Amino acid sequence: MPTVSVGRDLLFQALGRTYTQEEFDELCFEFGIELDDVTTEKAIIRKEKHLTEEEEIGGEEIIYKIDVPANRYDLLCLEGLVQSLRIFCGVDSVPNYTLADISKKSMLKMHVKPETSAIRPFVVCAVLRGITFDEARYNSFIDLQDKLHQNICRRRTLVAIGTHDLDKIEGPFTYEALPPKDIEFVPLKQVETFKADKLMEFYKSDMKLKKYLHIIEKSPVYPVIYDRNRTVLSLPPIINGAHSAISLKTKNVFIECTATDLTKAKIVLNTMVTMFSVYCERKFEVEPVEVIYPDGKSYICPELSPYHMKVSLAYINGIAGISLEADKVAGLLNKMQLHAEQSASEDNDCIFTVSVPPTRSDVLHACDVAEDVAIAYGFNKIPQRTPASIKPLPLNEFTDLIRTEVALTGYTEVLTFILCSYKEIFTMLNRKDDKSTAVIIGNPRSADFEVVRSSLMAGILKTVAHNKDHPKPIKIFEVGDTAVLDETKDVGARNCRQLTALYCGATSGFELIHGLVDRIMEVTGNPFVLPGDSTVPNTGYYIEQSKDPEFLEGRQASIIYKGKRIGTFGIVHPQVLENFGIPDPCSLVELDIASLL
């Protein structure tokens, strides 16, 4: 959970009253957040600078460290916390965020060049006019950007935020992608002009910025934003230009968010403008910007209109485990910034039309609405009850039955890691990577976890290798998920439920593992049939010779079920055993059990 540090006195001033520590802790609990720690500015500085208690430093402000849910981006700053708590306590009503009433012709425009599609294709923008900063507000504005960058922006890989003093620049703006040598500007907090390629070298020694360089440094083009006069506003996602830097004197702020994920960019922009439009001359009003793409299509951002979803009273009460009247539920939703209007369905069930404001991007489904009702009602007030019986998925039920049957034949179940090394899943199994099966980890923490396993074989052989001194025979099995690439799926991959069993010992042979295969097929109601037998068209299995490199040639077979190969068994190839450091012969079966359902 993210932690937000706020000054106690500033927080209480904004809330309009003071609390004891116990009272504020209780308020946080009721709202669904947690007062994690109470410290002082002096203690924080001492810890960061590794100073002793005797070394004097300035500042004695009490700091509250508050844990907030990871999906509540509106609570990552003082402004969002205060607004949410005041609404929760009934002091304020839900703000009505609006777009400034200006013509499309008068709007600032951001023109997107086609080259940006190769590196960072999306951009969204907005303007905060007539904003008033003081030191605390300015620091909160900068801190919210940092927290969003580390959270939803995934360290700027998905979204990068740029904020600029609009009075120092002139629209329309252009979002381009150019070769590094063609980009030249003075970066933020510098006085020297750099070309973009030299700037990347310069920031490799910067403790804060060097961790973002990898996002674009190997690209032939870098994203860059210019104003009408070809002044560089920013080189996303690395650094802004010094010319448009904001300060305490800034009155009009231009915000741009470049992204590889348009949905997250819109959430980030909405969070920035809704949190700080409270300081604008026209409170809660945001000036829109038109973004124009190379194909002529355009859209106006930000999108601040609430979206609506329908949720039944029966669903809310059922999920939350409470029994409340419609008016009570509507009141609880208002405390959580969700406006609810009642209507009746054909069966006279009460239906709420819930308006979700732009600050609540975490509300995606009816269950999120029910959760907010439960929070506002109070978790401690919800009566205890025995949960209703949940019927397991058929595949999980079938998996448990298979586990039991294999265990009854004398095999011991093991559990291995879902991630493995690239070498283990291919080279050590005598397999070649055809680039169409294995799910490769993009940025692995360790060479031991480079690939999502596409087979259970490597894990079970490693288990034997680490227990090769164990008395023989070793009879182990594992039932678990593997992952393979699949372009038809929205995530590009799918899970497969597999069974792998291994017999290791001096007497290990083809017939031993064949017997286990026959037992599994027998208990699942699939008799052995001859190839081409048309008398049992929808059931039965047979085996045929296979030539898989991980098994010994002539001592292996494929399992054919309903005309489809669902598994392989045989004696493990001596080279594979040597690769894993196993001195004894092994026989093994690998079977796709989901295909048996």
Beta strands, then each sheet from edge to edge (+ up, - down):
strand 1: 3-7
strand 2: 34-40
strand 3: 62-67
strand 4: 98-99
strand 5: 108-112
strand 6: 122-128
strand 7: 159-165
strand 8: 173-178
strand 9: 184-185
strand 10: 194-195
strand 11: 222-226
strand 12: 232-235
strand 13: 239-240
strand 14: 253-259
strand 15: 285-292
strand 16: 298-301
strand 17: 307-312
strand 18: 339-344
strand 19: 350-356
strand 20: 412-413
strand 21: 419-420
strand 22: 439-440
strand 23: 451-452
strand 24: 474-485
strand 25: 493-504
strand 26: 541-545
strand 27: 551-561
strand 28: 564-572
strand 29: 586-592
sheet 1: 1+ 3- 2+
sheet 2: 4+ 15+ 5+ 8+ 11- 12+ 13-
sheet 3: 4+ 15+ 6- 14+ 7-
sheet 4: 4+ 15+ 16-
sheet 5: 9+ 10-
sheet 6: 17+ 19- 18+
sheet 7: 20+ 24+ 25- 29+ 28- 27+ 26-
sheet 8: 21+ 23- 22+
end
